Amino acid sequence: MDENDFYDRLGIKRTATRVEIRRAYRKLARRYHPDFNPGDRAAEIRYQRVHQAFQILSDVEERERYDRRGFHPPSTHVPSYGFDGFDFTTATAAEADILPEIFASSTPERAAAGEDTLHHLTMSFDESLRGLETSFQVRRLVACRGCAGWGELASGVPATCESCRGTGRLTQSRGHMVFAKPCPECGGAGAVDRYPCPDCRGAGRVAAEETVRVRIPGGVVDGSKLRVPGKGNDGRGGAPTGDLYVQILVTPHAFFTREGDDLLCTIPITFPEAALGCKLEIPSVEGPVRFRVPAGTQCGHTIRLPGRGAPSRRARAGRGDLLVTLHVVTPQVYDQRAQALLRELARLHPENPREERWRGVRGVAPSASGESS
């Protein structure tokens, strides 16, 4: 390589267009810039030489002068290619346009990451506890095969940019002031060597239906989201693909409700069962479960059955509990014998359950026993 040949420094032909010069500089700047190669003196010197070549060749007048006279380094001293003291605030217009691209990302121009997508999945209460493996159709954007997701194809022959008419910049007036910015269509080069892909009409992506199979773990709750990596929309220009989020919708159960990892239910029992105690069998998520109701159980009493609740999504938490609330059903008494038995029961147990609650309340003097009609 001839170090005095600026075209060789950038690795381009002498007939290179402004678009090709800009592209070559961006590629080499990302490779050799000192911020990307801390402490590498060779990369620092290499970047300074590439930077000098771009300064000259990106300016129309300087390039014409260089093509006529060439480059002749001063013979009085050895040129210093050190990066120390370089000030980006004095960069040329072409450099000011391209520097943000160099430092922003190594992703190619016009590339953009794919978006995340959302799918709603409805499942029954029992399925949410047991877990479920299922498949469903999703509609997502996939990279166009014709242009590999870029949305553009190379024409091979650069044409004048229609947006800026070859100037590479767009101007905007505000009062007596005129502002200029790089043309977004050609990136400030003044020319474009691409045309929109006919397959995707320049979008870079096309819609497609795809079958996604997922495993929903046991214990998920209504409204929770599960992430399926790489099943969102494809990125443009080879950029990363987004993710698919599956939002769970759980239908209510006729018998159980859920609070955290615990399951709740209400069981009716008769008056004799509550008074004398009994053994009951009720359904649970893992089959029937038996438990004992203690004698003298009051209405609203809750019995906790450990480990009979929902599978926990927390690490090492196991399962929640099943909380059974007992509801004492008062019998309907129509025959005289039943009434006589209840009166006898009231005579044997004259205690008043309201007396303790109403003690000290003005205007309230409950009788020792209630009057029956």
C-alpha positions in Angstrom: 0.0 0.0 0.0 1.2 3.5 -0.9 0.8 5.5 2.3 0.8 8.7 0.2 -2.1 7.5 -1.9 -5.3 8.4 0.0 -7.4 6.1 -2.2 -5.2 3.2 -1.1 -5.6 4.2 2.6 -9.4 3.9 2.2 -9.2 0.8 0.0 -11.2 2.3 -2.8 -10.7 3.1 -6.5 -9.8 6.5 -7.8 -13.2 6.6 -9.5 -15.1 6.0 -6.2 -18.3 8.0 -5.6 -19.0 10.0 -2.5 -21.2 7.2 -1.3 -18.4 4.7 -1.6 -15.9 7.0 0.1 -18.3 7.5 3.0 -18.9 3.8 3.4 -15.2 2.9 3.3 -14.4 5.5 5.9 -17.2 4.4 8.2 -16.0 0.8 8.1 -12.3 1.6 8.7 -13.1 4.1 11.5 -15.1 1.5 13.4 -12.2 -0.8 13.1 -9.3 1.5 14.1 -10.8 4.3 16.2 -8.8 4.8 19.5 -12.0 4.6 21.5 -12.5 1.1 20.2 -8.8 0.2 20.6 -7.6 1.7 23.9 -3.8 1.6 24.3 -3.3 0.3 20.7 -0.8 2.7 19.2 -0.8 1.0 15.8 -4.6 1.3 15.5 -4.3 5.0 16.6 -1.8 5.8 13.8 -3.9 3.8 11.3 -7.0 5.7 12.2 -5.3 9.1 11.8 -4.1 8.2 8.3 -7.6 7.0 7.4 -9.1 10.2 8.9 -6.7 12.4 6.9 -7.6 10.6 3.6 -11.3 11.0 4.3 -10.9 14.8 5.1 -9.4 15.3 1.6 -11.5 13.0 -0.5 -14.9 13.9 1.0 -14.3 17.6 0.0 -14.9 18.2 -3.7 -12.3 21.0 -4.1 -9.7 19.3 -1.9 -10.1 16.1 -3.8 -9.7 17.8 -7.2 -6.5 19.5 -5.9 -5.2 16.2 -4.6 -5.9 14.4 -7.9 -3.9 17.1 -9.7 -0.9 17.5 -7.4 -1.0 14.4 -5.1 0.2 14.3 -1.5 3.7 15.5 -0.6 4.4 15.4 3.2 6.7 18.2 4.5 10.3 17.2 4.4 11.4 19.5 7.3 10.0 17.1 9.9 8.5 13.7 10.4 4.7 14.0 10.4 3.1 13.0 13.7 0.1 10.8 13.4 -0.7 10.8 17.1 -4.3 11.1 18.1 -3.6 13.3 21.1 -5.3 16.7 21.0 -7.6 15.9 18.1 -10.7 18.0 18.5 -14.0 16.8 17.1 -15.5 20.2 17.4 -13.4 21.3 14.4 -14.5 18.4 12.2 -15.6 19.1 8.7 -19.3 18.9 7.7 -18.8 15.5 6.2 -17.2 14.2 9.5 -19.9 15.8 11.7 -22.5 13.9 9.7 -20.7 10.5 10.0 -19.2 10.6 13.5 -22.6 9.8 15.2 -22.9 6.7 13.0 -19.4 5.5 14.0 -20.0 5.7 17.7 -23.7 4.8 17.8 -23.4 1.1 16.9 -21.6 -1.3 14.7 -24.9 -2.3 13.1 -25.0 -1.5 9.4 -26.8 1.6 8.1 -30.6 1.5 8.1 -30.6 -1.6 10.3 -33.1 -1.7 13.2 -34.0 -4.3 15.8 -37.3 -6.1 15.5 -40.2 -5.2 17.8 -41.6 -7.4 20.6 -45.0 -8.9 19.9 -47.9 -10.0 22.2 -50.2 -13.0 22.1 -53.1 -13.7 24.5 -53.6 -17.3 25.5 -56.7 -18.4 27.4 -56.6 -21.5 29.6 -58.8 -23.1 32.2 -58.2 -22.9 35.9 -57.1 -26.5 36.1 -54.7 -26.1 33.2 -53.1 -23.1 34.9 -52.4 -25.3 37.9 -51.2 -28.4 36.1 -49.3 -26.6 33.3 -49.9 -27.0 29.6 -48.0 -27.6 26.4 -49.8 -26.1 23.4 -49.3 -24.5 20.0 -50.9 -21.5 18.3 -50.6 -19.4 15.2 -49.0 -16.0 15.3 -48.6 -13.3 12.7 -45.2 -11.7 12.6 -42.9 -9.7 10.3 -40.1 -11.7 8.8 -37.1 -10.5 6.8 -37.7 -10.1 3.1 -35.8 -12.8 1.2 -35.3 -10.5 -1.8 -33.3 -7.9 0.0 -32.3 -9.8 3.1 -34.3 -7.4 5.3 -32.7 -4.2 4.1 -35.6 -2.9 2.0 -33.2 -1.8 -0.8 -31.2 -3.4 -3.5 -27.9 -2.1 -5.0 -28.3 -0.5 -8.4 -24.6 -0.5 -9.2 -24.9 3.0 -10.7 -25.1 5.9 -8.2 -27.8 8.4 -9.0 -28.3 12.0 -7.8 -30.4 12.0 -4.7 -33.8 13.5 -5.5 -34.4 14.7 -1.9 -31.4 17.1 -1.7 -30.8 17.3 -5.5 -27.2 16.2 -5.0 -26.2 18.6 -2.3 -26.2 16.1 0.5 -28.0 18.6 2.8 -31.4 19.9 3.5 -32.0 23.5 4.5 -34.8 25.0 6.7 -35.5 28.7 7.3 -36.7 30.1 10.6 -37.1 33.9 10.3 -33.8 35.3 9.0 -31.8 32.2 10.0 -31.2 29.2 7.7 -30.4 25.8 9.2 -28.9 22.9 7.3 -28.9 19.2 8.2 -27.7 16.0 6.4 -30.1 14.6 3.9 -31.7 11.5 5.6 -32.3 9.8 2.2 -28.7 9.7 1.0 -26.9 10.1 4.4 -25.3 13.4 3.2 -23.6 11.8 0.2 -25.7 13.6 -2.4 -26.1 10.4 -4.3 -27.8 7.0 -3.8 -26.9 3.7 -5.3 -29.9 1.8 -4.1 -33.6 1.4 -5.1 -36.5 0.0 -3.1 -36.9 -3.8 -3.0 -40.0 -4.7 -5.2 -40.8 -7.7 -3.0 -41.4 -5.8 0.2 -41.8 -2.3 -1.3 -38.9 -1.0 0.7 -40.2 -2.2 4.1 -37.5 -4.8 4.5 -40.1 -7.2 6.0 -43.2 -9.1 5.0 -46.0 -10.5 7.1 -46.1 -14.3 7.7 -48.1 -16.8 9.7 -46.1 -19.1 12.0 -46.9 -21.9 14.4 -45.4 -21.4 17.9 -45.2 -24.2 20.4 -44.8 -23.3 24.1 -44.8 -25.0 27.4 -46.7 -23.2 30.1 -45.5 -24.2 33.6 -47.9 -25.2 36.3 -48.8 -22.4 38.7 -49.1 -19.5 36.3 -51.6 -16.8 37.4 -54.1 -14.8 35.4 -52.4 -11.8 33.6 -48.8 -13.2 33.8 -46.5 -13.0 30.8 -44.1 -15.6 29.4 -41.3 -14.6 27.0 -40.5 -16.7 23.9 -37.1 -15.4 22.7 -36.7 -14.7 19.0 -40.3 -15.1 18.0 -41.2 -11.5 17.7 -40.7 -9.4 14.5 -37.4 -9.8 12.6 -35.1 -6.9 12.5 -34.1 -4.9 9.5 -30.8 -5.4 7.8 -29.8 -8.4 10.0 -30.5 -6.6 13.3 -31.7 -8.8 16.2 -35.2 -10.3 16.2 -37.7 -9.2 18.9 -39.3 -11.5 21.4 -42.9 -12.9 21.7 -44.7 -12.4 25.0 -47.6 -14.7 25.8 -50.1 -13.2 28.2 -52.1 -15.8 30.2 -55.8 -15.4 30.7 -57.2 -17.9 33.2 -61.0 -18.6 33.2 -62.6 -18.6 36.7 -63.3 -21.9 38.5 -66.7 -22.9 39.8 -65.4 -24.0 43.2 -62.0 -22.6 43.9 -60.6 -19.1 44.0 -56.9 -18.2 44.2 -54.9 -15.8 46.4 -51.2 -16.0 45.7 -50.3 -19.7 46.0 -53.2 -20.6 48.2 -56.6 -22.0 47.0 -59.8 -21.0 48.8 -63.2 -22.6 48.9 -66.4 -22.6 51.0 -68.0 -25.8 52.2 -71.6 -26.0 53.6 -72.1 -28.2 56.7 -75.2 -29.1 58.7 -75.9 -27.9 62.2 -75.3 -31.4 63.7 -72.0 -31.7 61.8 -70.8 -28.4 63.2 -72.0 -29.2 66.8 -70.8 -32.8 67.0 -67.9 -32.7 64.5 -67.5 -35.0 61.5 -65.2 -36.2 58.7 -65.5 -34.6 55.3 -64.1 -35.4 51.8 -63.8 -32.6 49.2 -62.1 -32.3 45.8 -58.7 -30.7 45.4 -56.3 -30.1 42.5 -54.6 -33.5 43.2 -57.7 -35.6 43.9 -60.1 -35.9 46.9 -58.8 -34.9 50.3 -60.3 -35.9 53.7 -60.1 -33.8 56.8 -61.9 -33.6 60.2 -64.3 -30.9 61.3 -63.8 -30.4 65.1 -66.9 -30.5 67.4 -68.4 -27.0 68.1 -67.2 -25.5 64.8 -68.7 -22.0 64.2 -69.9 -20.7 60.9 -67.1 -19.0 59.0 -64.3 -21.1 60.6 -61.4 -21.8 58.2 -59.4 -25.0 58.1 -56.0 -24.9 56.5 -54.8 -28.0 54.6 -51.0 -27.5 54.0 -49.5 -28.3 50.5 -52.9 -28.7 48.8 -52.8 -25.4 47.0 -51.4 -24.2 43.7 -47.8 -25.0 42.6 -45.6 -22.0 43.5 -43.6 -20.2 40.8 -41.1 -19.1 43.5 -37.9 -21.1 43.9 -38.2 -23.9 46.4 -41.6 -22.8 47.6 -43.4 -26.0 46.8 -47.1 -25.6 46.8 -49.5 -23.3 48.6 -52.2 -24.4 51.0 -55.9 -25.1 50.6 -58.1 -22.9 52.9 -61.6 -24.4 53.5 -64.1 -22.1 55.0 -67.1 -23.8 56.7 -70.6 -22.4 56.4 -73.1 -23.8 58.9 -76.5 -24.2 57.3 -79.5 -23.7 59.7 -82.1 -26.4 59.3 -85.6 -25.7 58.3 -87.9 -26.9 61.1 -91.5 -27.7 60.3 -92.7 -30.6 62.5 -93.5 -30.3 66.2 -91.0 -33.1 67.3 -88.1 -31.2 65.8 -89.2 -28.0 67.4 -89.5 -29.8 70.8 -85.9 -31.2 70.4 -84.5 -27.7 69.6 -86.3 -26.2 72.6 -84.8 -28.9 74.8 -81.4 -28.1 73.4 -81.9 -24.4 74.1 -82.9 -25.4 77.7 -79.7 -27.4 78.1 -77.6 -24.6 76.7 -79.0 -21.3 78.1 -75.8 -19.4 77.3 -76.2 -16.2 75.3 -73.5 -15.6 72.6 -74.5 -11.9 72.4 -74.0 -11.0 76.0 -70.2 -10.8 75.9 -70.3 -8.7 72.8 -72.9 -6.3 74.1 -71.5 -5.9 77.5 -71.1 -2.2 78.4 -73.1 -1.0 75.4 -75.7 1.6 76.4 -79.4 0.8 75.7 -78.7 -2.8 75.1 -79.7 -5.4 77.7 -80.0 -8.8 75.9 -82.2 -11.4 77.5 -80.6 -14.6 78.8 -82.3 -16.6 76.0 -84.0 -15.8 72.8 -87.7 -16.0 72.4 -89.0 -18.5 69.8 -92.1 -18.0 67.8 
